[in-house]
Amino acid sequence: MSDPLAAKTAARTAAFARRKAAHAAASRGTAGRLSEVLAGYRGVPLAGYMPIRTEIDPIPAMAEAAAYGPVGVPVIKGADLPLSFSRW
C-alpha cells in the first residue's frame, strides 16, 4: 500500500508544474473565458479565490460577477479549522 501523504505531495508537485507551464503560456486577458462561463450565473452567489504563485487569476472575472451578485472568498482561520467565506 502506498503512503497517502507521499501521493498527495506528488500530486501537488505535478499540479504546480502543470500550472506553471500553463501560466507561462497564457496571455493577458485569459479570464475572459471565465467571464463568459460565469455570465450564465449572473445574480447567483459565487465563490472565488485570491491567486497565489501560478494559480489562474480569476479576479477580473470576479470583479465582473460582483456587479451582478455577491462573490465570496475563502477565509483561512487556522490550521485544521474549516474555511469560512467572506464577501469580496
N, C-alpha and C positions, 0 to 999 in steps of 0.2 A: 504494500500500500504506500502511495506517495505522501509526502509531507504537505498538508494543505497550505501551510504558511509559505513554504517554498514555491508552491504552484501559484499562489496569489501574487507573490513578489515577482515571479517570472512573467505572469500575465500583465502586471502593471508596467514592468520594464518594456515589454513588447508593445504595449499600447502607447507608451510615451514615445518610443521610437517611430511608430506609425504616425502619431500626431505631429511630431517634429518634422517629419518629411512632408506631410500634408500642409502644415503651416508654412513651410519654406516655399512650397509650390503655389500656394494660394495668392490671389491678387487682392488688392483692396476692394472693398465693396462686396465681398462674398456673403455678407449677412443678408444680402438682397434675397437670396433663395429662401432663407429662414423667414424673412418678412412675407414672402409670397405664401408660404405654408401657413403662417400664423394669421394671415388675412381672413382665413376661413373661421377664425375663432375670436373675432372682434367682440369685445364686451364680456368675454368669458374670462374669469380669473386664471392667470397663467403664472408659472414659476420660471425663473431664470437663474443665472449664477454669475458671479464675477470671475472672469477667466484668470487663470494663473499660468505662467510659463507658455506652453504651446497649445493650451486649450483654445478651441474656437471661440472667438469673441462675439457673443450674442447681444452685446449692449446696444448697437444701433437698432436691432430688431426689437429689443425690449423697450427702447425709448418710443418706438413707433406704436407698439402694442399698448403702452401705458397711456397713450392718448385716447384709447377706446375702453380701457378697463384696468382693473388692478393687476399689477405684476408683483409677485413676491420673490424674495431671495432667501436662501437658507442662512440661518444664523447658527454657528457652532458655539455652543456654550461651554464645552469642555470635553475632554476625552471620555469616551464611553457614555456620553449623555445623548439623548435623542436630539435631532435637529429641531429647531423651531423656524418659523418663517416670519419675515418682516416685510411690510410693504416697501417696495423700492421707490 
